[in-house]
Amino acid sequence: MTPTDTARRRFLQLAVTSAACLSLGKSLTAWSAAPRLGLDDPQGKALGYVEDASKLTVAKEAAYKKGSVCSGCALFDSSKSEGGYAPCLAFSGKTVNAKGWCRAFAAKS
């Protein structure tokens, strides 16, 4: 075997290993859950996010309408729901409670 053949084999091994590592990294990223929106999150506070909309009243939050919950909002991605939480477009993909509510609520059509 010539030195050129050995170098070529080594290059191909590294290329295949690198490609496998990159694809595995993408898979692991896709599997990791998006972070939940914390009650102390500045964006959540600005939009009046609450985890349980049943505890809200119109007296506490003028924009709230009874029965309006995140699961009925157009910004809530129910296709990625897991354990009652799913990503919300209003909060940069952070997950919110399906029973929650915020001022960005937009009823699904």
C-alpha positions as CSV (number, residue, x, y, z in Angstrom):
1,M,0.0,0.0,0.0
2,T,1.4,3.4,-1.0
3,P,1.4,6.4,1.3
4,T,-1.2,8.0,-1.0
5,D,-3.6,5.1,-0.5
6,T,-3.2,5.3,3.3
7,A,-3.8,9.1,3.3
8,R,-6.9,8.7,1.0
9,R,-8.3,6.0,3.3
10,R,-7.7,8.1,6.4
11,F,-9.4,11.1,4.7
12,L,-12.4,9.0,3.8
13,Q,-12.7,7.7,7.3
14,L,-12.6,11.2,8.8
15,A,-15.2,12.4,6.2
16,V,-17.6,9.6,7.0
17,T,-17.1,10.0,10.8
18,S,-17.6,13.8,10.6
19,A,-20.8,13.4,8.6
20,A,-22.2,10.9,11.1
21,C,-21.4,13.2,14.0
22,L,-23.1,16.1,12.3
23,S,-26.2,14.2,11.6
24,L,-26.3,12.8,15.1
25,G,-25.9,16.3,16.5
26,K,-28.9,17.5,14.5
27,S,-31.0,14.6,15.7
28,L,-30.2,15.2,19.3
29,T,-31.1,18.9,18.9
30,A,-34.4,18.0,17.4
31,W,-35.1,15.6,20.3
32,S,-34.4,18.1,23.0
33,A,-37.5,19.8,24.3
34,A,-37.9,23.5,24.0
35,P,-37.6,25.4,27.3
36,R,-40.8,26.2,29.2
37,L,-41.7,29.8,29.6
38,G,-41.0,30.7,33.2
39,L,-43.4,32.9,35.2
40,D,-40.4,35.3,35.8
41,D,-39.7,35.6,32.0
42,P,-39.8,39.3,31.0
43,Q,-41.7,38.6,27.8
44,G,-44.2,36.5,29.7
45,K,-44.7,39.3,32.2
46,A,-45.1,41.9,29.5
47,L,-47.9,39.8,27.9
48,G,-49.5,38.9,31.2
49,Y,-48.9,35.1,30.8
50,V,-50.5,32.8,33.4
51,E,-50.2,29.0,33.6
52,D,-53.8,28.5,34.5
53,A,-56.4,30.7,32.8
54,S,-59.2,29.4,35.0
55,K,-57.8,31.6,37.8
56,L,-58.2,34.8,35.7
57,T,-61.2,37.1,35.8
58,V,-62.1,40.1,33.6
59,A,-61.6,42.2,36.7
60,K,-57.9,41.0,37.0
61,E,-57.2,41.2,33.2
62,A,-59.5,43.3,31.0
63,A,-58.4,41.5,27.8
64,Y,-59.3,38.1,29.1
65,K,-62.4,36.4,27.8
66,K,-63.7,33.3,29.6
67,G,-62.7,30.1,27.9
68,S,-59.7,31.6,26.1
69,V,-56.8,29.3,26.7
70,C,-53.5,28.7,24.9
71,S,-54.7,25.5,23.3
72,G,-57.4,27.5,21.4
73,C,-54.8,30.1,20.2
74,A,-53.5,30.4,16.7
75,L,-50.0,30.9,18.1
76,F,-50.0,27.7,20.0
77,D,-48.3,24.8,18.1
78,S,-50.4,21.8,19.3
79,S,-48.7,19.5,16.8
80,K,-45.7,19.6,19.0
81,S,-47.6,19.2,22.3
82,E,-46.0,17.2,25.0
83,G,-47.3,16.8,28.5
84,G,-49.8,19.6,28.2
85,Y,-47.1,22.0,26.9
86,A,-46.3,23.1,23.4
87,P,-44.3,25.9,21.7
88,C,-45.8,29.3,21.3
89,L,-44.9,31.7,18.5
90,A,-45.5,34.7,20.8
91,F,-42.7,33.5,23.1
92,S,-40.0,32.6,20.5
93,G,-41.0,28.9,20.6
94,K,-40.7,28.5,24.4
95,T,-43.4,26.0,25.6
96,V,-46.5,27.2,27.4
97,N,-49.2,25.4,29.2
98,A,-52.2,24.5,27.1
99,K,-54.5,25.8,29.9
100,G,-52.6,29.1,30.1
101,W,-53.4,32.5,28.7
102,C,-51.7,35.7,27.6
103,R,-52.6,39.1,26.0
104,A,-51.3,37.8,22.6
105,F,-54.2,35.4,22.4
106,A,-55.7,35.1,18.9
107,A,-58.5,32.6,18.5
108,K,-57.9,29.8,16.0
109,S,-60.1,30.2,12.9
